């Protein structure tokens, strides 16, 4: 009878160790995912001053648009140590401002033909794609961690060792959520 209790206790401790290691792994994957997002966001922030210098000469009449991008970049830098939610909100504002900048740039044929502007536009698009990939990876890692933290019996181990749910990274851009307007009028 004593052996059965000993084997059962060892099995429970062993299972708790497996759950703990799984939680640690999921937390590390989440941190790795956040690091990937952070790198891409930094790359984008570093491209913006050079893009702005290229655009300023052509778009001297568009002070509001240029100022919106500058202000949004400053907000992103201020939120650099913030939570994923805070970063997502600031990055969403920057994405919107950049979108308006490129929309206004359509009215300047000389700017659109400028090879430096085209290169920056392509580099920003590449970075945006990388941000999207990094965001998907991070949010998947967050999902796995959050499931482990909330699921039984791993939630017992998670609560015992202070594991908490992580926050998803969402870019707050109202244009992404808007329903497209379709018109078949001629």
N, C-alpha and C positions, 0 to 999 in steps of 0.2 A: 504494500500500500504506500509506503514511504517513497519508493522508486517512482510510482505513478505521479505523485504530487511533485517530486523533483523534476521529472521529465516535463510535466505540464508547466511548471514555473519557468524552466529553461526555454520551452517553446514560446511562451508569452513574452519573455524578455527578448528572445531572438526576433520575434515578429515586431516588437516595439522598435528594435534597432533597425530593422528593414524599413519600417515606416518613417523613422527619424531620418535615415539616409535618403529616402525618397523626397522628403520635405526639403532637406538641404540641397539636393540636386535641383529641384524645381525652383528654389530661391536663387540659386546660382545662375540658372538659365534665364530667369527673369532679369537679374542684374546684368547679365551679358547682353540680353536684348535691349535693355535701356542704354547700355553703353553704345551699342550700334546706332540707335536713334540719335544719341547725343553727338556722335561723330558726324553723322549726316547733317544734322541741324547746324553744326559748327561750319561745315563745308559751305552750306547755303549762306549762312551769315557772312562768311568771308568773301563770297562772290559779290554780294550786294554793293559794297562801296565802289568797286570797279565798274559794275554795271551802271550805277548812278552817275559816275563821272562820264561815262560814254554817252549817256542819255541827256545829261544836263545841257550840253551844247546844242542839241537839236530841239529840246522841249522847254525852252526858256519860258514859254507862256503857260506851262502846266505846273506851276509852283505847288498847288494843292496836292496834286498826285505825287509829286516828288517828296513833299513834306510828309505825306501819309506813309510812304515807304520808309522814310527816315525814322519817323516816330514809331512805326511798328517794329522796326529793327531794334530800336532802343528798348522797347517793351520786352522783346525777346531776350535781349541781353540782361535786362533786370530780372527776368523770371528764370534765369539759367539754373539756379539752385532750387527752384520750386518743385512742387509735386507734378506728376504727369498731367493732372488736370489743369494746373496753372500754365504749364508749358504748352499744352495743347491749345488753350485759349489764346495765348500770345502768338503761337505759331500760326493759328488760324487767321488772326488779324493780318499777319505778315503775308500769308498766302493770298488773302483777299486784296491787299494793297498791291502786291506784285501782279496779280491778275488784272487789276485796273490799269497799272502801268503799261502792261503789254497791250491792253485793249486801246489805250490812248496812243500808243506807239504806232498803231495801224494807220493813223492819220498823217504820219510822217514818212513818206516814201524814201527819203534820203537816209533816215535812221534805219528803216527796215532793210535797206541795201548795204548798210555799214557792216563789214565783215566782223569787226570786234563785237558789235551788238548781237549779231547772229551767233557768234561763238559763245557769248555769255548766255544768250537765250537757250542754246542747246545744252550748255553746261548746267544751267539751272533746271532744265527739264530732266537731265540725267540724275541730278541730285534729288529732285522731287520723286522720281521713280525709286531711287534708293531709300528715301525716307519711307515711302509706301511699303516697300519690302521689309524694312527694319521694323516698321510699326506692326505689320502682320506677325512677324516673328515674335516680337515682344508681347503683343496681345495674346498670342498662342501660349507663350510661356506663363503669362499672368493667369490665363484660364486654367492651365494645369496646376499651378500653385494654389489658386483659389479653390479648385475642386478638392485638392488634397487637404487644405486647411479646413474645409467645411464637411468633408465626408467622414462617416463613421467607419472604422475606428481611428483613422488617422487624425481626426480632429482632437481626440484625447491627447495624443502625443503632441500635436501642434499647440494646443492650449498649454500643456505642461512646459513646453520649451519656448514659448513666446512667439511662435510663428503667426504672422498676421496676413490678411488678404492684401494683395497688391492692387494698385489702381491702374486701370486701362489707360492707354494713351489715345485720345481721340482729338483730331483737329476740328475745331469749332469753326466751320465755314457754312454759313446759311445757304450759300449758293449750291453746296453739295446736297443739301436736303430739299431744295426747292423742286417742285414738280415742274418738268419742262412744259412750256406752252406749245401746243401743236395747233396749227391752223392750216386748213385745206382750202382757204379762200383763194380765189384767183384774181 
